[in-house]
Amino acid sequence: MDQETARQGADLLAADIESALGFEVHIDQTIPERLLRQPSPPAWWIEFTVPALNVLLGCTPGESTPRGVAYGLAREIHDDVLSRSGKIWPADPEGGDQPLLPTLDGWQGRGGTLSFGQVKEAKDPDPSLDGVIRWWLPHSYDGLIASHAGDVWFSLWQYKGDEQAITPGMPVTWLLGEGQHGKYRKASEVQPAQP
């Protein structure tokens, strides 16, 4: 792994954000001074920023390919991009409000895999959904509940039930908590709706 590989991977993810959402992405490879003063400073660094969404990630990617770097970065920022943009990103060409999910091979959805750097679409959430899980990110354990009163964000820690059963479209009940996560109110408790 080297700085050039890290930059190529960051460029792939930046292309997916810029073409689908229209937000500018900044990539800086300067190692911060505070890290250079450490006993074992990193050999390379990527600072990945989406200013319009106030998303910032600084790291030394450990993956050995550009696709692996894009995957690692995508896993870290996916929830923030979804929650702060209010869009379904990347949109699954097969439809629905579950975004494509990052894998080592690219963005995975119902219709297969789309390579990093090839995403062209984001979409508005379906306004007809209510009382169901709109999207779920198993890599970060974060989800969004569709509600006509305003969508509600939650994480695995608020979910009361079998986490393996969480799927988009699943009916749930919830209690509102305090604060916001991006554009959304937070749930303090979420559980499967009783039939």
C-alpha positions, -999 to 999 in steps of 0.1 A, spaced: 0 0 0 13 34 -9 1 70 -11 -8 67 -48 -30 37 -41 -48 55 -12 -54 85 -34 -68 64 -63 -93 47 -39 -103 81 -24 -108 94 -59 -132 65 -67 -154 73 -37 -153 110 -44 -165 104 -80 -195 85 -65 -204 114 -43 -198 141 -68 -217 125 -97 -247 112 -77 -251 140 -52 -234 170 -68 -213 178 -37 -177 187 -40 -152 164 -23 -118 175 -10 -90 150 -7 -58 160 12 -28 138 15 -8 160 39 0 142 71 -11 164 100 17 179 121 3 163 153 8 129 137 43 136 124 53 143 161 43 108 171 70 82 177 58 62 147 41 86 123 21 72 94 37 69 60 6 82 43 -26 99 51 -60 106 35 -83 134 47 -116 130 29 -140 159 33 -175 167 19 -178 203 31 -215 208 21 -224 179 44 -198 186 71 -184 151 66 -147 147 75 -127 115 77 -89 114 83 -72 80 82 -43 59 70 -60 33 49 -48 -2 55 -63 -18 23 -39 -27 -5 -59 -18 -36 -78 14 -47 -111 -6 -45 -102 -17 -10 -95 19 0 -128 31 -15 -146 3 5 -130 13 38 -138 50 33 -173 42 22 -180 21 53 -169 50 75 -189 78 59 -220 60 44 -243 68 73 -232 104 76 -237 110 39 -272 94 40 -282 112 72 -269 147 62 -280 147 26 -314 133 32 -310 113 0 -309 75 -8 -272 72 -18 -262 53 -38 -296 45 -52 -302 9 -61 -311 7 -98 -335 -20 -89 -355 5 -68 -365 8 -32 -351 30 -4 -323 6 7 -291 22 -7 -264 0 -23 -240 -13 4 -202 -11 2 -184 -44 -3 -148 -51 -13 -161 -57 -49 -180 -24 -51 -216 -12 -42 -238 -43 -37 -276 -42 -43 -305 -65 -54 -294 -64 -90 -257 -71 -84 -226 -51 -79 -217 -16 -92 -180 -7 -92 -167 21 -71 -164 53 -92 -195 43 -113 -223 56 -91 -245 81 -109 -277 82 -89 -291 93 -56 -328 97 -50 -353 112 -27 -369 88 -2 -403 74 -10 -428 97 8 -455 69 9 -435 48 34 -446 50 70 -438 30 102 -412 8 85 -375 6 83 -365 27 53 -328 16 52 -304 -4 73 -266 -4 71 -254 -36 86 -217 -25 84 -223 4 108 -255 -8 125 -274 23 117 -309 27 101 -337 50 93 -374 46 101 -398 61 76 -424 83 93 -449 107 79 -442 129 109 -405 130 100 -381 101 95 -362 88 126 -326 76 128 -316 47 151 -287 24 157 -284 -12 169 -281 1 205 -317 14 204 -331 -18 188 -349 -43 211 -351 -76 192 -331 -99 170 -307 -77 150 -304 -103 123 -341 -97 115 -337 -60 107 -346 -55 71 -359 -26 50 -397 -26 49 -399 -42 83 -428 -26 104 -415 -12 137 -426 9 166 -403 35 183 -400 61 210 -384 94 202 -352 103 220 -333 136 223 -312 152 197 -307 148 160 -285 127 137 -280 147 105 -314 158 93 -333 132 114 -346 129 149 -332 101 170 -351 71 184 -345 61 221 -360 27 215 -371 7 184 -388 -27 183 -406 -49 157 -442 -40 154 -465 -67 169 -487 -84 142 
